[in-house]
Amino acid sequence: MNPFALYVKLFGGGVSIDIGNEGNSAFDWSRRRFQVDPFRKGAAAAEPARSAKEEALMTMQISDAATTGYSIIIPEETVARAAGYLEELRVGRTQPGARLRDRLQGADLRAMTELELLGKLMDTKLPQIFAEKNVTGDGSDWSLTELGLLGDISIAAPVTIFDNGNHNAPTPHVPPFSGMLVFTPGALLRNGQGHTPADWNETTAPDSQLSAEGYYNFYRRRLLPVFRYINDHAIKPRSAFVTVPGLGCGQFAGPFQGQLGGHLQAVLQRFLSEHGSSFPNLKAVYFDPYSECENSRREIHGISFMVRPLRLPGNEGKSQLCRPVTYAEKTDDFSDCVLYSIVAWDHVSWPGNDFFIGSRATDDGVKAAATNSMSVLTGVEERMTPHAASTSRRSPTPVGMQWSKIS
């Protein structure tokens, strides 16, 4: 099936919090009502005009997405896979992983929809966990099917950006500015428990080498609805500046660590070549694989594809949460652009992951720490507190409460 994009928007934009009760999740996805907005993929290089119904839905989604709250972005192919998995559960052909089984206690599978199943599955996420180390994937926590479904789901949150997103000694933005974070899991090719990694079978060949075609199709499915969301949210022509980290190139890479930057660069270049003509509101895609790849730049369907590893001379100070004008080179004019930053997310964590325990180590944790994303996502207000080197660190109110206690 073609990976049509489904935009799923939470009504009201808020979530209920039971602070201090670790038995309840702040993200009670299964109790939310969903608004679904389909977009057809069409041919790879030239997408057909949308129907009147689709245009109306698109307008409704853009209007909603501009308000406070967040959006869940799911490829339609993933919804179809969820429907197939639900049917297998109904007839007893397969058993759910332990965490989903707990969530399904007392549920009527015959009356359940695939979106409701995905909501239950998202309820199995933990505030903080590193999937490459702590997930088994053999059913004792999640099954491989469940991990694949979770990994396909992205979350977009409109945020206030307080610093440039550098891992160490970040530079504060004075004043802060508005942007968008899109939390998207990369390919999980490591399993610290000795089992098959979540995305191994889809992205590797029988000889355990990376499959270029499998790797591309994998990211195409996950990124196409994300880029469509960004394009439609931006509204104005050439107004979206998108920063992209080395998705799956770090701890997730497993035996391919240090090798995936170039493969992901090739994926993004091909992706923009095949689909860039349908993103008229994108101005630039700034790919930062940190210490992999060399500087390069191409203009693809009017989109500047800039490869700028942070560790290379000349790229220092250009972390992924800078104002768009910071990335301008020569005749570039990014002064009217809005920043959209894709976040390397974890399949089974809440957005923000390690910042829930006060750590600013992963791309997930760094970008949560540099923005108010956790307030947007949980409804808990936070405040700014100063720390050394004139940087900024935030803590939620009331003072002393830990993010991990919201679970």
SULURSUL-V323020 format. One record per backbone hydrogen bond with DSSP energy under -0.5 kcal/mol. CO is the residue of the C=O (numbers start at 1). NH is the residue of the N-H. If there is no record, write none. Layout:
BEGIN
co,nh
CO,NH
CO,NH
END
This chain:
BEGIN
co,nh
2,4
4,76
5,39
6,8
6,74
7,9
7,37
8,72
9,35
10,13
18,21
20,22
21,24
26,28
27,29
28,31
29,32
33,11
34,36
35,9
37,7
39,5
46,43
51,55
52,56
53,57
54,58
55,59
56,60
57,61
58,62
59,63
60,64
61,65
62,66
64,67
69,158
70,10
71,73
71,156
72,8
72,74
73,154
74,6
75,78
75,79
76,80
77,81
78,82
79,83
80,84
81,85
82,86
83,87
84,88
85,89
86,90
87,91
88,92
88,93
88,94
89,92
97,101
98,102
99,103
100,104
102,105
104,107
107,109
108,111
108,112
113,117
114,118
115,119
116,120
117,121
118,122
119,30
119,123
121,124
122,125
126,350
129,131
130,133
130,134
131,135
132,192
137,144
139,98
141,99
141,100
142,139
142,141
143,147
144,148
145,149
146,150
147,151
148,152
149,152
150,153
154,73
155,183
156,71
157,181
159,179
160,162
160,372
161,177
162,173
164,321
170,172
171,164
172,174
173,175
177,161
178,339
179,159
180,341
181,157
181,183
182,184
182,343
183,155
184,345
187,189
188,199
189,255
191,194
197,200
199,203
200,204
203,211
205,208
209,205
210,212
211,215
212,216
213,217
214,218
215,219
216,220
217,221
218,222
219,223
220,224
221,225
222,226
223,227
224,228
225,229
226,230
227,231
228,232
229,233
230,234
231,235
234,236
236,239
239,241
239,338
240,242
240,283
240,284
241,243
241,340
242,286
243,342
244,288
245,247
246,249
249,258
250,253
251,254
252,189
253,256
254,257
256,259
256,260
259,263
260,264
261,265
262,266
263,267
264,268
265,269
266,270
267,271
268,272
269,273
270,274
271,275
272,276
275,278
276,279
279,282
280,238
281,239
281,240
283,304
284,242
285,287
285,306
286,244
286,288
287,289
287,308
288,246
289,291
289,292
290,311
296,307
298,300
298,305
300,303
303,300
303,305
304,285
304,306
305,298
305,307
306,287
306,308
307,296
309,312
312,315
315,318
319,322
323,326
324,327
325,328
329,332
334,337
338,241
339,180
340,243
340,342
341,182
343,184
343,345
344,364
345,186
346,349
348,126
350,353
352,355
353,356
354,357
354,359
355,358
356,404
362,366
363,367
364,368
365,369
366,370
368,371
370,162
370,163
372,375
372,376
373,377
374,378
374,380
375,379
379,381
381,397
383,395
385,393
387,390
388,391
391,387
393,385
395,383
398,401
402,405
403,406
404,407
405,20
END
